[in-house]
Amino acid sequence: MIGLAVLTASLVWGWQRWLERHRASEHAPFRALLVAALAGLVCHVLMDFPTSYGTRLFSPFNWDWYATDLMPIVDIYFLIVLAGGMAFGRLRPALRQPLAAVVMGLTLLNYGVRAGAHHWALSAATAAMAPALPDRCPDALPQSLISRWPTESATQRRERGAARCLVEVAAIPTFLSPLRWQIVVRNTDSYQTLALDLLRDPARVPEAIDAPWRSAVHHPDQWTPAALRAAETELGRVFLGFSRFPATESVLNDDQSATVRWTDLRFTTPGGPAPRGLFTAVVTLTPEGRVVAMRLGE
C-alpha cells in the first residue's frame, strides 16, 4: 500500500505540474497527495473486509481470509450515495464539505442497517432451520462478527464427515435488499442453503407446510479419495485456500476416471442449486490418480 500510494501521489503531482503549470500556486503539495492516496488505499482494503468476499488483511505475513458478511461485493446503495455526492459537489462547489459529511453519514447508516440485519438474519436462520439441523459439533465454529478461513485441510474435512454434526451457520448478504439473505448451513458431510426473507420467514411456524427449512437446498460434500488427491493439485490448493464453503462433488465416469468439482456456495443463487460458473473448480483424475485436466469455471 505504501509503494502504490507513493506511485499514485507522484503521478498526480507530476500531472498537475505538467498540465496546469499556470496554476502552480493552487496545486496540492506532495505530502498532502501522499496522505490522500494512502487513505484511499487503506479504505479500499478495509471496505473489502465487511463483504462476503473478504480480504487477506495480514498478507504476506498471514494468508488467511477475513470477512464480516455485512455487505454484498457490490453495494448499489453505497455507489448511489457516492455518485450523488460527487454529482452535487460538481454542481455546487461551495457545498462540497457539507455534502461530504452527508455522504459519510449515509454511508455509516448503510453499514449500521446491514450490521443489524445480519445479526437478525443469523438468529432467524438458526430458528428457521432448527428442525433440519443436526446437533452442534463439539468444536463447532461460534457465531462471531468476524469470520476467518481456511481453518481445515482436506484430510480434516474428510475425517469430520465420519459423524454428522453442525459446523457453522452463516448469513451471506444479497445484492439488492438488506432484508434478504443467503443462509449457508455447513454440516460435516453436506451443506444446506436457504433464501431467507426477514420480513416474512421468521413468522412462519416450523410445522407449517411452507416453513423455511422445508425449502432448503441440500448440497453434498463428498471428500472421497479422489477429492483428497485433487486437493493436492495446484488448482485445488489455490481454490480451497480461497473458498469458504467449497461444496465437494465426486463423480466416477464410465472410463473409471474421476471428476472432482468444488463450488463456493457464497456465490450461488440464494436457496438455489449450485451453478457451474466462475467460482467452480474442476479436476479430472485417471483411476491411478494422475491429473488429466484442471479448470477454473465452466
N, C-alpha and C positions, 0 to 999 in steps of 0.2 A: 504493500500500500504506500509505503514511503517513497519507493522508487517511482511508482506511477504518479504520485502526487507531484514530485519534482518535475517529471517529464511534462505533465499537464500544465503546471504553472509556467514552465519555461516556454511552452508553445504559445500560450495565451499572452505572456509578457512580450515575446518576440513579435507575435502577430499584431498586437496593438501598436507597437512602436514602428513597425513597417507600414501598416495600413493607414494609421492615423497619426502621422508624425506632427501634424499641425495642432494636435490636441494633447501634447505630451504632458501638460500640467494636470490633465484630468485622469491620467492613467493610474490604475492601482499599483502600489509598489509590489515587488516580487514577494515579499513576506506575506502580504495580505492574500495574494493569489495562491500561495502555497497552503496557507491555513484553510482557505475555501476549498481547494482541491482535496486536501486531506480529510476535511469534514465530509465532503461528498462521498469519498471512498469508504470511510468508516461507516457512514449511514447506509451505503449500498450493501455492505456485508451484514450489518445488523438488521436491515429490513428483510433479508432472506431468512433470518433466524425465526421470526414469527410465522413463516409459511409452513405448509405441509411438506414442501420440498426440502427445506432445511439448508444448513451450510456447515462447512468444516471450520468451526470458529478458531481452532487452535493449530491448524496446519501451518507449517510442515512438522510441528512437534508432536501432534496427535491427529490422526486421520479419521477419528470418529465423527459422525454426523450428529448435529443437534437441531432440534426444532421444537416449536410450541403449538403448532396446529391451529393457530388463531386465524390466519389469513389464507386465502387461495393464492396460488402462484401469481395470478394476475388479478388484482382487485380493481374493478371498474370504478368503484366509488372513490377510491384514493386518486385514481387517474383523473376523474372528473373534477375533483377538488383542485388538484394541481393545475390542470389545464385552465380551469375557470379563473384561478388566481393569477396565472400568467397573462391571460387574455385581458382581464380587467386592469391589471397593472400596466399593460401597454396602453390601454385607452386612457387611464387616469394615473399618470406618473406620480402625482402628488399624494396619492393614496396607497402607494406601494407598501409602506411599512405597516399601516393598519391591515391591509389585505394579507400580508404575510402572517400577521398574528391570527387573523381569522382562519387562514389555511391551516396553521398549526393547531388551532383549537378544534377544527373539524376533523383533522387527522387523529388527534388524541381521542376524540369522541368515537370515531370509527373503530379504533383499536379497543376502546373500552367496551363498546357494544359487542364486538367479536369475542372478547375475553369472557364477558358474562354469558353469551350464548354458548360458548364452548364448554364452560363449566356446567351449564344446564343440559347440554347435549350428552355429556358423559354420564350424568346422573340419570337422565331419562333413558339412555341406551341400556344401562345395566338393568333398570326396572323393566323395560320393554322386552328385552331378550332373556329375562330370568328363566322362563320355562324351558328354553333351549340351551342353557349354559350348563356345562359340567362343573364339578367342584373346582375351586381355585387350586393351582399347583402350590406346593409349599414354598417355592421360590418365584411365585408369580410377580410380574412387574407391578409395583404400586402405581396408582393414578397420581401423576405429578404434572406440574406445569411444563417441565422440560423433558423431552424425550431424547434418548441417545441410542444410537445403533452404529454398527452391528455389535451385538453382545454375545453372539454364539457362533461357533463354527458349524460346518455342515454335519460333522460327526455328532456334535452335541444335539443338533436338531433331530437327527435320526434316533438317538438314544432317548430323547424326550418322548418320542412318539410311542414308546412301549406302553405307557399308561396315559390314558386320555384325561386331560385336565385343562383348565383355563389359564392361559399365559397372560393375556393383555386384552383390554378393550380400548379402542382409540376412536376419536371423533375427528373426521377429516372435513375441512370446510369445502363447500361447493362454490361454484363460480358466481352465482347471482345473489342468493339470499343468505343472510346470516342465521336464518331460522331453519334452513335445510342443511343436513349434514350427512356425510357418508360414514356409517358406522362400520368399523372393521373389528371383528372378534377373532382373536388368534387363539386357537386351541393347539395342543401339542401335535395333533395329527391332521388338522384341517383349519380352514378359515370360514367365517360367515360374514357376509356383507349385507347391509341394510340401509335403505334410504329413509332417513328419519326427519319428519316434519314436526318441529317443536310446538306448533300451534294445534296440531291435530292428534298425533300419535300418542303422546303421554296420557291423554284422556281415555284411551281405549283399555278395557279390562283384558287381562291375559287370556281369559277363557273365551273371548269373543271370536267369531269366525274370521273377522278382519283384524285380529290382533297383529301388531307389527312383527312379532317373532315368526309368525307363520309364513311371511313373505321373504324371509331372509334367504339369501342365495348361498349355497354350500360350495366351497372350493377345496378340492383335495390338496393335500400337502404330502406327496409321496417321496420320501427320501430313501429310494431304492439304492442298491449298489451302483447302478448306472448313474444315478443322480450324484452320489458321492464322487464318482470318477469325473463326471462333468464339472463338478465344483472345483476340481484341481486345475482345470484349464485356465488360460489367461482370461477368457471371457467370463468364465464362472467366478473367478476371484474378483474381477472388477465389478461385475453386476451384483454379486452378493454383498460386496462392500458398500454398494450404493443403495440397494433395495432394502426397504424397511419391512415390507410384508411380501416376501417372494413366494407366492403360491407355486408349488413344485409339482409338475406332472410328468410322469414317465410312461412312454408308450413303447411296446415291443412290436416292431414291424415284421412284415411277412418274411423278410430275409434274415430275421433274428437280430438285426441291428436295433439299437435303442435310441429313441429321441427323447431328450430331456428338455422341458420348457419351463422357464420361470416367468411369472408375470407379477409385477409390482402392483398390488391391489390399491395403492394410493391413487393410481391414475386410471381407474376403471369407472364406468358409469355407475352412479350410486344405486346399489341394490341390484345391479345387472350382472350378466355373465362377464367373465374376464375376457376382454378383447385381445386380439393378437396385433398389437401395434408397436409403437416406438419403445415402450417400456416393457418389452418382452425380449428374452434371450433364449436362444435355441442351440443345443449341442447335440450332434448325432454321433453315435459310437458304434463300432463294429462289435460282434459278440466277444471278441478278445479285449475290448476296452480301448481300442485305438480310435482317436478322434477322426471322423470323416469330414465334418463340416461344423462351422460355428457362425452364427449370425446374430446381430442385434436388430430387433424389429422384424416385421414380416411384410 
